[in-house]
Amino acid sequence: MAHINEKAVARIREICASYASENTPLMMILSDIQNEFGYIPLEVQEIVSEEIGVSVADIYGVVTFYSFFSLEPKGKYIIGVCLGTACYVKGAGPVLDKFSEILGIKPGETTADGLFTLDALRCIGACGIAPAVTINGKVYPKVKVSDVPGIIDSYKNA
Ligand code: FES
């Protein structure tokens, strides 16, 4: 959407209009855009600002505060490594480092081929199977550093 086309602009205006009766529609509008387009770059924030009269600075503040929203496109596979306390003490740090090393990206980044995004997560409620990793919602239990290459390969060859 970096080259945002007319169809996308029209759709964004339509999403904004659909919440016209709401007093505070910003979160709902941003959620819809995130779900539909996968990210919310500045040029899209400017359109939302025009439509609903909230400043771009305020919209930017919301988009960057909530990890659910993204300024950049996400990869096809979103890898989340839990760094909550239970996972951390069971070795999630080196697991995250291994994903980072193999993929050549830091947490929060996406590989150049658009295949993987790497995220560090807070507790995902699976402490009993720490350290836990999620990929597009699938949970991998008790992940060891030595498991990481195989996990990545299984998605590369999917
Ligand atoms: S700390 Fe990782 S699932 Fe709870």
Boltz pocket constraint, residues with backbone or C-beta under 6 A from the ligand:
constraints:
  - pocket:
      binder: B
      contacts: [[A, 82], [A, 83], [A, 84], [A, 85], [A, 86], [A, 87], [A, 88], [A, 122], [A, 123], [A, 124], [A, 125], [A, 126], [A, 127], [A, 128], [A, 130], [A, 131], [A, 132]]
      max_distance: 6.0
